[in-house]
Amino acid sequence: MPHIMNKPNQSRPITYAMAINEALHQSMAKDPQVILIGEGVPDPKAIFGTTSGLREKFGHQRVFDMPLAENGLTGICIGAALTGMRPVMVHQRIDFALLALDQLINNAAKWHYMFNGQACVPLVVRVIIGRGWGQGPQHSQSLQALFAHIPGLKVVMPTTAYDAKGMLISAIEDDNPVIFIEHRWLHTLQDDVPEQAYRIPLDKARYLRQGDSVTLVAFSYMVIEALRVAEHLKQHGIEVEIIDMRSTRPLDMPIVIESITKTRHLMVLDTACKTGGIGAEILAQVFEQAYETLKAAPVRISNPDYPVPTSHFLADTYYPEAPDIASQLLKLIGFDELTIDPMIEGLARPAPLDVPDNSFTGPF
């Protein structure tokens, strides 16, 4: 897996999981109103290591396990936020947050608006998406478009460890409810991360790579696949521009428009199913604002519109990976189909494909 270098001052390489853990430690040390609650928070594996040491440092009164009562506990966290606390609630799977939709959509997202700005709900809900180990239809969904559809919710999907730390600190300090989405395949990804606390805006995308051939707009783990494609196609003289969107609500559309004005070609890479996905929203806004800049119809790369299979044999063909992206990209910019296969040779990963690499163990 690529090591994405940010090279900020006074930084050192740590994993995405360690960056989240560090953000929680620093936020809880700074503000005694920050509490942490979730299923498995104090467990030995500590939710991929992201909550390690927190109960030992801050005690049972600020770091809680949670029973299987998602809607009720989400309501308690909303109530705590309304009284001045800053809860960080953790669902080990985004699928589990479905049991709390009434509280998240009808209360957390709307309270500030319904009471004319007199109250706010500073709540962070960490949810985990991703694939592998036969997680199947009820534990592998990517539901960011569902939450992004709700006015009043901010929805972020950091890809790098650097962004994960800075965006989590910003989310905890934000006065609005934030859905903080982590792909489980990112937790072991290393990046250069400062030791001190820092903040990254929740509404800004960023360029990860400059290029002039095509714009790849990507979310979460699909950024990693985009980087693989870009490095491979560089040897053929194709310079791919990559934008890590980092947030699905708000969407940073100005950076997308700026990029396609240069490249004239657009692909959107999402971790979710295609119909009604966040990729469709990006394409709609591009057509509303700058359709005349495109030389060809834009392309969406996403999961197919059927539930995630449990069998890893079926899952191997369910998720789009670098070869699929590269093939569609080359078609988009006008390469003949007969020339594509030789150009993407060597890009496919070796089996098994239900893990990012053979060092990975799961499911937790």
PyMOL commands that set and color helices and strands:
alter all, ss='L'
color gray80, all
select helices_A, chain A and resi 16-30+46-49+54-58+70-82+94-108+111-114+144-148+161-173+184-186+222-234+253-263+278-293+312-315+322-332+337-344
alter helices_A, ss='H'
color red, helices_A
select strands_A, chain A and resi 11-15+34-38+63-65+86-91+124-129+154-156+178-183+190-194+206-209+214-218+240-244+247-249+266-273+299-303
alter strands_A, ss='S'
color yellow, strands_A
deselect
rebuild
show_as cartoon
